Amino acid sequence: MADLVTLTVNGQPLRAAKGTLLIDAAKQAGINIPAFCYYEGLSLQAACRMCLVEVEKTPKLQAACTLPVAEGMVVRTESEQVVKARKTTLEFLLANHPLDCPVCDKGGECELQDMVFRYGAGESRYTEVKHHVDEQQWSPVVYYDGPRCILCYRCVRVCDEGMGVGALGVTNRGASSLIVPNKGDHLDCDECGACIDICPVGALTSGTYRYQTRPWEMEHVGTVCTHCGDGCKTTLGVRNGEIVRGNNRDRSGINGDFLCVKGRYGFDFSSHPERLQSPLMRINGQLQEVSWSAALVAIGQKMPAIKAAGGKIGVVGSSLSTNEENYYLQKFARQGLGTAHIDHQRSGDVAGLIDALAGRTNALATTDELYTAKAVVVIGADLSQQHPFLAYQIRANCRHHQAAVYTITSGPVRETSIAKKAVLAPSESATLSQLRSLAEDLKQHAEVVIVFGDIIKGSLVRELVEFGNSLGVKVKYVCLVDYVNSRGAVDMGVDPRLLPGFKPAPTAGMTLPEMIASPDLAAFWVVGSNPLEKQGLASSNAFIVVQDMFLTETAKRADIVLPSASLYEKNGTVTNGTGQVQRLKKAASVMGAKTDLDILGLAARAIKLDGLGAANAEKIFDEIRSSVRGYNVPLPVIATGGAPLTAPLNGRVDVQPQPELIRSAQDTLFTSGTLGRYSKMLNSVMEAPGKLYGK
């Protein structure tokens, strides 16, 4: 345990670890010391002077954001001298600050506004005309209003240190100082918007949110981002049933306040004009709008006949559906339709990793452990592009804990700049060979986390784990997967060989490619996926039912299309790539669309399927907790927004590897499978669609 020192703040005795900054020690004791430039996790700036405090036996006021606690220190944070200094600081900041709070997007959430209300003087001694520069648009995402800027440099630091981009800097001096983008008049960056959310005033504003509404007019709903597999929490601002903003300023999720461009701005697909709002049925060769009852009647007539005739039925699940929906879907397929042919598009060899780790416990790393591990190895992934939060955690680990980072990739990646060793490996065999060459380096660290992409699959996963075992140190693993519930789809048994919890299925069914290639497939039921995007179905007579938000390539070939809700429009749970389960909360709704769970429940009733249980998310999650190994997670943790780790089957996964079926979509920061094409904001930035490995 760290050495503790005793100090007194406002007459209250405190104990804090030696070296702790005074501003942090006071905060831990519930004493707020105001600051603009200080931000937890970023380098110290000491620029704003709002955190000045009085310390006994020092000749002048001290900046609490750079002052370490000391034994016997006596501090006053609200003395007359301190309050006067803060009034003067605010008066100085307001000398050129435009008093446009009624139209500023930060109104109601502005730290300067709060501090002026708390400490501000009633009048100013400045009579000069305020210095003014015109507002600038740096990108479709970011706008900059220079006169509002208080030069706290938070935006510069978060872009450089947090994101590793360095797209912002400062020009000029004194009252003429301005924040400037890296390309003169525009940004070339991740377009993540972190600079906007971290700004304490309204100097940086969002292209999606500006002049739309006020914070008190929105309902703020915390849910999980619907894009990549990292499982970041996003707090959606909803007004009149429509999502108008995304952020996570309350730091309530596993990601703290981090969000990439998709998590912060990629919500606009939900209000895209091409969203399906009515069922479609093929009539005279054309898809035409019909009622829900008509579509369900048609399904209720066709599917029982196919089942009774013993026709092959293929079912495709989704990496964008909840755990409850995927669990119910595999029951719908296996118990209801009587088919073992159920699969989804796989992007990581999760089952192979679970099998290779048989007999071991506590071998899967969480997102938190990427921030604390002594060493991290990144294999076969452009992490900053494909899994930005995991990359953010690793960068923070390097800054705060001096972690050693090693990369083995097919091209240059952002992590190369912080890596102790970075090696290139153009093939699978070269990847493991390069990894073995790092053995002596890795043995020097007490704990290692190995993060690997789809280049490691099948038998190579077992070789990877055997290599980890040979190091003689604590090794944990992260198997990267593409989407928000790619891991959950595997865990819930959307696999032709595996039941929920990685139990072998009594009868193995066809894989997704085998379904597509089967000439005698009688029915093809697709939920939230687009398997026919680049290929046709071999069976020309198959009855195709699609549940989706948009008329995708697969939906265009369907006989019946049922409009489904997005992840932002439903309740349930999802499991991120590291196996952490989180709760979704419904934020918005789209007229005519139903959740995949509701659709499956209605279809089961229409087909007269018995024994599936109620299509109710809460009841299904109770069943999952009681029947799926590793999912008996504590409900209070889930309910309060926590992310407990699943404990999957600690034994062999008795199925043959199928590495040829595992393929990442290789999404970038600005793409997200089929869903990404319907986000106007993701497609409007100049960096989109982006390329991997520095190309």
Secondary structure, DSSP 8 states (H G I E B T S, - for coil): ---EEEEEETTEEEEEETT-BHHHHHHHTT-----SS--TTS-----S-TTEEEETT-SS-EETTT-B--TT-EEESS-HHHHHHHHHHHHHHTTS----TTT-TTTTT-HHHHHHHHH--SS-S--S-------EE-SSSEEE-GGG-----HHHHIIIIISS---EEEES-GGG-EEEETTSSS--S----HHHHH-SSSSEEETTTTTT--GGGSEEEEEE-SSBTT--EEEEEEETTEEEEEE-TT--BTTBT---HHHHHTTGGGG-TT---S-EEEETTEEEE--HHHHHHHHHHHHHHHHHTT-EEEEE--TTS-HHHHHHHHHIIIIII----EE--B-S-HHHHHHHTTT--S-B--HHHHHH-SEEEEES--HHHH-HHHHHHHHHHHHHH--EEEEEESS--GGGGG-SEEEE--SHHHHHHHHHTTHHHHTTSSEEEEEE-TTS-THHHHHHHHHHHHT-SEEEEEE--SBTTHHHHHHTT-SSSEETTTEE-SS----HHHHHH-TTEEEEEEES--TTSSS--S-TT-EEEEEESS--HHHHT-SEEEEB--GGG--EEEE-TTSBEEEE------TT-B-HHHHHHHHHHHHT--SS----HHHHHHHHHHHSTT----HHHHHTT---B-----S---S---GGGB------TT--HHHHTT-HHHHHSTT-S--STT-
